[in-house]
Amino acid sequence: MSILLIEAFYGGSHKQLMDLLQEELQDDCVLCTLPAKKWHWKARTAALYFMQTVPTSTNYRILFASSVLNLAELAALRPDLGKLKKVLYFHENQLAYPVQKCQGRDFQYGYNQILSCLVADVVVFNSAFNMESFLTSIGKFMKLIPDHRPKDLEKIIRPKCQVLYFPVRFPDLSREHDKDPKTFFKVLLKLKEKNLPFHVSVLGEAFTEIPAEYLYSTPEQLFKRLQNFCKRPDIVRKHLYKGETAGFSWAALGGKFRSLLAAEPREDL
């Protein structure tokens, strides 16, 4: 097991990425996690927890972690892990993450991420916007320090940064089980017959599989009750959206992740 995967907030996209990497890397990795609860506390204290729980091994060559973890603290607390090639992955960054008021942004979280970048060997972002919004905000963010401010941190961090999209395994929609739209719309019609108040928001894609008789033959019954729904079925049938997803698939990105997790750094990802 040469690759150590650490996730301090094991939920949502963080969990999906770690699970995918673990599945693809199989016996060549070990995964250490904390539950996806109270992320503020995970960001503050996860390094101390992992110091005590990550098993010692002379086989480790790579440490891959999300930016929730304070990598600088862990590297100091566990010198054996600090010697590894350290890859930091940003799902989001705390310098640009939306807050209601500037005063509501806790300085420590962004500061932790900057420290983590300084000790990481490679810093990876899931989009160019995520990377640029972080790097270009460092200077302004550090001005919050009253005096004796560090300088040129963006110049130090930027050379080790790169963009690597979040890999997605797209399902084969042709194999999905029937969603039973017939029963769904029968229920809506029954609610209408009983004069019961209801509101429905339908989210998703490709409504053309819904039998027309259950959706479009009774617009006077349903259209006024359906919010955020299609009111022009003829347009939908003729103009289906076909987004380009190939570049975000594991098939396209898997090789880049494998290169990233190779023992020797690769700059041409």
Contacts in CASP RR format, 6 or more apart in sequence:
PFRMAT RR
TARGET T0000
AUTHOR 0000-0000-0000
METHOD contacts of the structure
MODEL  1
MSILLIEAFYGGSHKQLMDLLQEELQDDCVLCTLPAKKWHWKARTAALYF
MQTVPTSTNYRILFASSVLNLAELAALRPDLGKLKKVLYFHENQLAYPVQ
KCQGRDFQYGYNQILSCLVADVVVFNSAFNMESFLTSIGKFMKLIPDHRP
KDLEKIIRPKCQVLYFPVRFPDLSREHDKDPKTFFKVLLKLKEKNLPFHV
SVLGEAFTEIPAEYLYSTPEQLFKRLQNFCKRPDIVRKHLYKGETAGFSW
AALGGKFRSLLAAEPREDL
1 27 0 8 1.000
1 28 0 8 1.000
1 29 0 8 1.000
1 30 0 8 1.000
1 57 0 8 1.000
1 59 0 8 1.000
1 60 0 8 1.000
2 28 0 8 1.000
2 29 0 8 1.000
2 59 0 8 1.000
2 60 0 8 1.000
2 61 0 8 1.000
2 62 0 8 1.000
2 263 0 8 1.000
3 25 0 8 1.000
3 28 0 8 1.000
3 29 0 8 1.000
3 30 0 8 1.000
3 60 0 8 1.000
3 61 0 8 1.000
3 62 0 8 1.000
3 64 0 8 1.000
3 261 0 8 1.000
4 29 0 8 1.000
4 30 0 8 1.000
4 32 0 8 1.000
4 54 0 8 1.000
4 57 0 8 1.000
4 60 0 8 1.000
4 62 0 8 1.000
4 63 0 8 1.000
4 64 0 8 1.000
4 81 0 8 1.000
4 84 0 8 1.000
5 18 0 8 1.000
5 21 0 8 1.000
5 22 0 8 1.000
5 29 0 8 1.000
5 30 0 8 1.000
5 31 0 8 1.000
5 32 0 8 1.000
5 64 0 8 1.000
5 65 0 8 1.000
6 31 0 8 1.000
6 32 0 8 1.000
6 33 0 8 1.000
6 50 0 8 1.000
6 54 0 8 1.000
6 63 0 8 1.000
6 64 0 8 1.000
6 65 0 8 1.000
6 66 0 8 1.000
6 69 0 8 1.000
6 74 0 8 1.000
7 14 0 8 1.000
7 15 0 8 1.000
7 18 0 8 1.000
7 31 0 8 1.000
7 32 0 8 1.000
7 33 0 8 1.000
7 34 0 8 1.000
7 65 0 8 1.000
7 66 0 8 1.000
7 68 0 8 1.000
7 69 0 8 1.000
8 33 0 8 1.000
8 34 0 8 1.000
8 42 0 8 1.000
8 43 0 8 1.000
8 46 0 8 1.000
8 50 0 8 1.000
8 65 0 8 1.000
8 66 0 8 1.000
8 68 0 8 1.000
8 69 0 8 1.000
9 34 0 8 1.000
9 36 0 8 1.000
9 39 0 8 1.000
9 42 0 8 1.000
9 66 0 8 1.000
9 68 0 8 1.000
10 18 0 8 1.000
10 33 0 8 1.000
10 34 0 8 1.000
10 35 0 8 1.000
10 36 0 8 1.000
11 35 0 8 1.000
11 36 0 8 1.000
12 36 0 8 1.000
13 91 0 8 1.000
13 166 0 8 1.000
14 36 0 8 1.000
14 66 0 8 1.000
14 68 0 8 1.000
14 91 0 8 1.000
15 33 0 8 1.000
15 36 0 8 1.000
17 66 0 8 1.000
17 89 0 8 1.000
17 91 0 8 1.000
17 166 0 8 1.000
17 167 0 8 1.000
18 31 0 8 1.000
18 33 0 8 1.000
20 167 0 8 1.000
20 169 0 8 1.000
20 250 0 8 1.000
21 29 0 8 1.000
21 64 0 8 1.000
21 257 0 8 1.000
21 261 0 8 1.000
22 29 0 8 1.000
22 31 0 8 1.000
24 250 0 8 1.000
24 254 0 8 1.000
24 257 0 8 1.000
24 258 0 8 1.000
25 261 0 8 1.000
30 55 0 8 1.000
30 57 0 8 1.000
32 50 0 8 1.000
32 53 0 8 1.000
32 54 0 8 1.000
34 42 0 8 1.000
34 46 0 8 1.000
34 49 0 8 1.000
39 68 0 8 1.000
40 106 0 8 1.000
40 109 0 8 1.000
42 68 0 8 1.000
43 68 0 8 1.000
43 69 0 8 1.000
43 70 0 8 1.000
43 108 0 8 1.000
43 109 0 8 1.000
43 112 0 8 1.000
44 70 0 8 1.000
44 108 0 8 1.000
46 68 0 8 1.000
46 69 0 8 1.000
46 70 0 8 1.000
47 69 0 8 1.000
47 70 0 8 1.000
47 71 0 8 1.000
47 73 0 8 1.000
47 74 0 8 1.000
47 77 0 8 1.000
48 73 0 8 1.000
48 77 0 8 1.000
50 69 0 8 1.000
50 74 0 8 1.000
50 78 0 8 1.000
51 74 0 8 1.000
51 77 0 8 1.000
51 78 0 8 1.000
54 78 0 8 1.000
54 81 0 8 1.000
56 80 0 8 1.000
60 80 0 8 1.000
60 81 0 8 1.000
60 84 0 8 1.000
61 84 0 8 1.000
61 85 0 8 1.000
61 263 0 8 1.000
62 84 0 8 1.000
62 85 0 8 1.000
62 87 0 8 1.000
62 261 0 8 1.000
62 262 0 8 1.000
62 263 0 8 1.000
63 81 0 8 1.000
63 82 0 8 1.000
63 84 0 8 1.000
63 85 0 8 1.000
63 86 0 8 1.000
63 87 0 8 1.000
64 87 0 8 1.000
64 89 0 8 1.000
64 261 0 8 1.000
65 71 0 8 1.000
65 74 0 8 1.000
65 86 0 8 1.000
65 87 0 8 1.000
65 88 0 8 1.000
65 89 0 8 1.000
66 88 0 8 1.000
66 89 0 8 1.000
66 90 0 8 1.000
66 91 0 8 1.000
67 88 0 8 1.000
67 89 0 8 1.000
67 90 0 8 1.000
67 91 0 8 1.000
67 92 0 8 1.000
67 93 0 8 1.000
67 94 0 8 1.000
67 113 0 8 1.000
67 116 0 8 1.000
69 116 0 8 1.000
70 112 0 8 1.000
70 115 0 8 1.000
70 116 0 8 1.000
71 86 0 8 1.000
71 88 0 8 1.000
71 115 0 8 1.000
71 116 0 8 1.000
71 119 0 8 1.000
71 120 0 8 1.000
72 112 0 8 1.000
72 115 0 8 1.000
72 116 0 8 1.000
72 118 0 8 1.000
72 119 0 8 1.000
73 112 0 8 1.000
73 115 0 8 1.000
74 81 0 8 1.000
74 82 0 8 1.000
75 81 0 8 1.000
75 82 0 8 1.000
75 86 0 8 1.000
75 119 0 8 1.000
82 119 0 8 1.000
85 121 0 8 1.000
85 122 0 8 1.000
85 263 0 8 1.000
85 265 0 8 1.000
86 119 0 8 1.000
86 120 0 8 1.000
86 121 0 8 1.000
86 122 0 8 1.000
87 120 0 8 1.000
87 121 0 8 1.000
87 122 0 8 1.000
87 123 0 8 1.000
87 124 0 8 1.000
87 260 0 8 1.000
87 261 0 8 1.000
88 116 0 8 1.000
88 117 0 8 1.000
88 120 0 8 1.000
88 122 0 8 1.000
88 123 0 8 1.000
88 124 0 8 1.000
89 124 0 8 1.000
89 125 0 8 1.000
89 126 0 8 1.000
89 164 0 8 1.000
90 113 0 8 1.000
90 123 0 8 1.000
90 124 0 8 1.000
90 125 0 8 1.000
90 126 0 8 1.000
90 130 0 8 1.000
90 131 0 8 1.000
90 134 0 8 1.000
91 126 0 8 1.000
91 166 0 8 1.000
92 130 0 8 1.000
93 110 0 8 1.000
93 113 0 8 1.000
93 125 0 8 1.000
93 130 0 8 1.000
93 133 0 8 1.000
93 134 0 8 1.000
94 105 0 8 1.000
94 106 0 8 1.000
94 109 0 8 1.000
94 110 0 8 1.000
94 112 0 8 1.000
94 113 0 8 1.000
95 110 0 8 1.000
95 113 0 8 1.000
95 133 0 8 1.000
95 134 0 8 1.000
95 137 0 8 1.000
95 138 0 8 1.000
95 141 0 8 1.000
96 130 0 8 1.000
96 133 0 8 1.000
96 134 0 8 1.000
96 137 0 8 1.000
97 105 0 8 1.000
99 105 0 8 1.000
107 144 0 8 1.000
110 141 0 8 1.000
113 134 0 8 1.000
114 138 0 8 1.000
114 141 0 8 1.000
114 142 0 8 1.000
114 153 0 8 1.000
114 157 0 8 1.000
117 123 0 8 1.000
117 157 0 8 1.000
117 160 0 8 1.000
117 161 0 8 1.000
118 153 0 8 1.000
118 156 0 8 1.000
118 157 0 8 1.000
120 160 0 8 1.000
121 160 0 8 1.000
121 265 0 8 1.000
122 160 0 8 1.000
122 162 0 8 1.000
122 260 0 8 1.000
122 265 0 8 1.000
123 157 0 8 1.000
123 160 0 8 1.000
123 161 0 8 1.000
123 162 0 8 1.000
124 161 0 8 1.000
124 162 0 8 1.000
124 163 0 8 1.000
124 164 0 8 1.000
124 260 0 8 1.000
125 131 0 8 1.000
125 134 0 8 1.000
125 161 0 8 1.000
125 162 0 8 1.000
125 163 0 8 1.000
125 164 0 8 1.000
126 163 0 8 1.000
126 164 0 8 1.000
126 165 0 8 1.000
126 166 0 8 1.000
127 163 0 8 1.000
127 165 0 8 1.000
128 163 0 8 1.000
130 163 0 8 1.000
131 161 0 8 1.000
131 162 0 8 1.000
131 163 0 8 1.000
135 154 0 8 1.000
135 157 0 8 1.000
135 158 0 8 1.000
135 161 0 8 1.000
136 154 0 8 1.000
138 153 0 8 1.000
138 154 0 8 1.000
138 157 0 8 1.000
139 153 0 8 1.000
139 154 0 8 1.000
142 149 0 8 1.000
142 150 0 8 1.000
142 153 0 8 1.000
143 149 0 8 1.000
162 269 0 8 1.000
164 253 0 8 1.000
164 256 0 8 1.000
164 257 0 8 1.000
164 260 0 8 1.000
164 269 0 8 1.000
165 247 0 8 1.000
165 248 0 8 1.000
165 253 0 8 1.000
166 248 0 8 1.000
167 248 0 8 1.000
167 249 0 8 1.000
167 250 0 8 1.000
167 253 0 8 1.000
167 254 0 8 1.000
167 257 0 8 1.000
168 245 0 8 1.000
168 248 0 8 1.000
168 249 0 8 1.000
168 250 0 8 1.000
169 249 0 8 1.000
169 250 0 8 1.000
170 245 0 8 1.000
170 249 0 8 1.000
173 206 0 8 1.000
179 209 0 8 1.000
181 209 0 8 1.000
181 210 0 8 1.000
181 211 0 8 1.000
181 214 0 8 1.000
181 215 0 8 1.000
182 211 0 8 1.000
182 214 0 8 1.000
184 214 0 8 1.000
185 210 0 8 1.000
185 214 0 8 1.000
185 215 0 8 1.000
185 222 0 8 1.000
186 214 0 8 1.000
188 198 0 8 1.000
188 200 0 8 1.000
188 222 0 8 1.000
188 225 0 8 1.000
189 218 0 8 1.000
189 221 0 8 1.000
189 222 0 8 1.000
191 198 0 8 1.000
192 221 0 8 1.000
192 222 0 8 1.000
192 225 0 8 1.000
198 225 0 8 1.000
199 225 0 8 1.000
199 227 0 8 1.000
200 225 0 8 1.000
200 226 0 8 1.000
200 227 0 8 1.000
200 229 0 8 1.000
201 227 0 8 1.000
201 228 0 8 1.000
201 229 0 8 1.000
202 226 0 8 1.000
202 228 0 8 1.000
202 229 0 8 1.000
203 228 0 8 1.000
205 241 0 8 1.000
206 240 0 8 1.000
207 215 0 8 1.000
207 230 0 8 1.000
207 233 0 8 1.000
207 236 0 8 1.000
208 236 0 8 1.000
208 237 0 8 1.000
208 240 0 8 1.000
212 233 0 8 1.000
215 222 0 8 1.000
215 233 0 8 1.000
216 233 0 8 1.000
223 229 0 8 1.000
223 231 0 8 1.000
230 236 0 8 1.000
246 252 0 8 1.000
247 253 0 8 1.000
256 269 0 8 1.000
259 266 0 8 1.000
259 269 0 8 1.000
260 266 0 8 1.000
260 269 0 8 1.000
END
